[in-house]
Amino acid sequence: MKVREALTEGTNILAAKEIENPALDSQIILGYVLKKDRLYLLTHDDIMLSSEQADAFNKLLKLRCRHIPIAYIIGEKEFYGIKLHVKPGVLIPRPETEFAVEETLNAILDIKKPKVADICCGSGAISVAIAANNQNVRIYASDISDISCEITRINVNSYNLQDRIFVFKGDLLEPFKENNIRDFDVIVSNPPYIPKSELANLPPDVKNEPESALNGGLDGLMFYRKIAFEAPRFLKPQGKIIFEIGWNQAEAVRKILLANGFTAISVVKDYAGFDRVISGSLNY
């Protein structure tokens, strides 16, 4: 089988299972098997696959047909210009989360030695992206998931950031309380924020991601309430809190922030024009 034949066959197989981008996914999977980029495949489409390569390609196609996300299949996801290791059990970084990174980088731009907490760190996407773009920051990342802490440490080590990103296993800000780590300039978080009742309606791909990283409780706001309530004890005076939010949660989260002593609240929209990041400053 030649490359072009494999790509055609892969596209047809994925399309029959109603995979959203069958041609693109076929190219990504074959490129992963051959250790080549998509441009190489398209310009060398007459190269013959070995039987081992064809078998590996077909095996991975079957995974994709079960709506296993591409990022899990190839073991990585690009985010904010960097490649992050991911695997099943950890939330796959989304482009929308880049807005939380951007807001945090702006917030610490003029601080000489900024100190940031990344709550519900997942794959470490936010932490690594911030540290890769600010050479003076120290980041304390926490997650309750063993897999998330493992993957975050792998990504931290991949970019030699272990002297500036410190990973703690535990619930929200609890590890920092236990270790007496306070005085953060910024607390940033992309917490689970999907209402429990909506989990059953998620796309098939997303249903293969960990529910614990998606389930935001009955109304999707459980973690915003918990973090906003605890945050003032860990922030410096006038310290900032930055949340990624669901498209329709800005007003509800704004009220939560106001009730917990935050002012100067602002909302940033994402690439699609939806409310995506909300921030506020401690008013004392």
N, C-alpha and C positions, 0 to 999 in steps of 0.2 A: 504494500500500500504506500502510495506517495503522500506527501504532506497535503497537497490540495484535495486528494481523495479523503484523507482522514478528516480534514476540516469540514468538508461537505457532509460526510457521514455524521460527524459529531454535531453539526448544526441541525441536521434533520432529526437526530435522536432527541436532542434537547428541545427542539421546537414541538415535537410530538408530545412531550411532557409539559408543554406550556411554560417552559423556562423563559424569563422575560427577554434576555438578550442572548439568544442561542448562538449566533455567529461569534460574537465577542467572547462568550464564555468558552466556546470550542477552541478559539485561538489562545486564550489564556491558559487553558488546561494543557493543550499540546505544547505550548511554549514552555510550560513548567516541566513537562516530561522530557523535552529535548534540551532544556536549559538554554533556550534561545528567546529573544524578544519577538513581538508580533511582527515587526517590520521584516525581520529575517525570514520568518515563515512565509510571508507574502511575496518576498523576492527570491525565495529558494523553494518554491512549492513543488518542484519535481524531485526533490530528495526522497529517497526511499526510507521508510521506517523499518527498523529491525522488528522481529517478532516480539521481543521483550518490550520495546517501546510501544508497539501497537497494543499489547496486553495491558500495559500500565495506563495508556490513554483510555482504553475501554473501561477499565476498573474505576478510574476517576470520573468518567462520564456517568457511570451508574450512581456514584455518590451525588453528583449534581442533579441527576434525575429525581433523587429523593429530597431535593431542595436543601441539601447541605450547602451553605454559603461558600462561594468561591474562595473567600479569605481563609476559611477553615481548610479547604482542599489544598491550597498552595502554601498555607502556613504563614501568610503575611498580608499586611494591608498598608497602603500608603496613606499618610496623614500629615498635613502641614509640611510637606516636602521631605518627610523622612519615612523610612520603611520600618514597620513595627511587626514583631512576631506576634501571632495570635494562634489560638487553638480552641477547640470546643470547650465550653465552660467559661469563656471570657467574652464579654461584649465586644463586638467588632466596632472599631472607631468609625464615626460618621463625619462627612465633610462639615455638617452643621456645627459640630463641636469645635471646629477651628475658630468659630467666633468667640467662644469662651477663652481660648488661648490668646486670641488677639486682644480681648478686653483686659486680660491679666497682664500681658506684656505692656500695654499702654499704662496700666495702673502702677506698675513698678518701674517705669522707664527712668524716672528721676530720683529713685531711691538708691542710695549708695550700695547697701548690702541687703537687698530685699529678702524677706522670709515669707514663704507661701505654704499653705496647707492645701493639699489636693484630696478631697474627701470622695470616697467611692471611686478609687483611681482606675479600676478595671484593668486594662492592658498597660496602663501608665502613659497613655497617649498625651494627656494634657501635661503631665509632669515633664516628660521627655521633650516635648515640643517647646515648652517654656524654657527649660534649662539649656536646650540647644541654641536658643536665640537670645539668652541673657546670661552672660558669663559670670555674673556676680550673685545670682540668686541661689538660695538654699531652699529646697522643697522637701516637705514632709508629707508623704503619701500614705493613705490608709484605705484598706478594704477588708471586709469581713470574710471574703472568699480566699481560700488557700490557693486556688488556681490563679486568681487575679494577682495575688502577691507574687507568686512564682513567675508569671509572665511579665509583670512589671519589673521585677529584678533582672530578668533576661534582657529586656529592652534597655534598662538603665545600664547594664554592663556592656551591651552592644555598642553604646555610644560613649563608654568610659565616663559615665556621669555619677558613679557610685560615691564620689566624694562630695556631691552636691544634691543628690536625691536619696532620701532615707525612707525605706518602706516599712510600714507597721501593719500587722494583722490585727484587726479589731473593728468594732462597730462605730462608725462615724468618727467623732472626736474623742472617743473613750481612750484610745492608745496614747493620745497626747496628754490627757488628764492623768493617766497612770504614770507617765514618764515626765510629768511636769514641764511639758513643752508648750509655751505660750508666746504671746507678743508677736503674732503674725501680722504682716502688713496686708495680706490678702488671704481669704479663704475662698477657694474655687471648688465647684462641684458640679458634676453631671450625674445627679442621683437617679434612681429608678423613678419614672414619673407617669407611667401609663396606668390609668385606673384599672383596677382588677377586673371589672366587668368587660373591658375592651380587649383583654388579652386573647380571648378566643377568636377575635376578628382580625388579628394581625396577619400579615402576609406569611405564606408557608416558610419562606427563608428565615424570617425573624423568629418564627416559632422554634427554630433549631438553636436559637441563642438562649442563654440561661435566663429563666423566668425571674430569678432573684435580682437580676440586673435591670429588669423591665417593670416589675410590679411595684407601683407607687401607692398601694393601698386602695381603699374604697374609692377615694376621689382623686387619686394620683398625687396628692399633696403631702403625704405622710412625712417624707424625708425633708421637705422644705421646712415644715414646722419644727422637726427635731433639730435640724442643723441651725436654723435661724435663732432658736431659743438658746442653744448652747454657745453659739459663735461669739457673742459679746465678751464672754469670759476669756476667750483665747485671742482676740484681736487687740492690736494697739489702739490707742485713742485715734479716732477718725479712720480706723482700718476699714477695709472694703470687703464686701461679700459679693461673689459673682456666681450666678447659677445658670446652667442651661435649663430651658423650660420647654414644655410642650406648646404647640402653636396657639392654644386657647387658654393658657394659664397665667398670662402676664398680670392681669388684674388681681387674681386670687393671691399670687405670690407677692405682689406689691403690698397687699394688705397684711400679709404675714410679716414682711420685712418692717413695715411701719409699726406694727404691734410689738416688735422686738427691738426698737430703738434705732432703726436705720432710716436715713433720709437721703436726699439727693438721688432719688431712685430713677434709673434710666433703663430703657429697653432697646435692644438692638435686633433688627430683623435679619433673617438668613437670606440665602441666595434666591429662595422662592418668594421672598417678601413676607414670610411669617415671623411673628415674634419668636425669638430663639434664645436670647440671653438677657437676663435682668441683673442689675447690680445696684448696690446701695452702700452708703458710707455710715459708719457708726457715728451717732451725733454727740458723742462725748469722749 
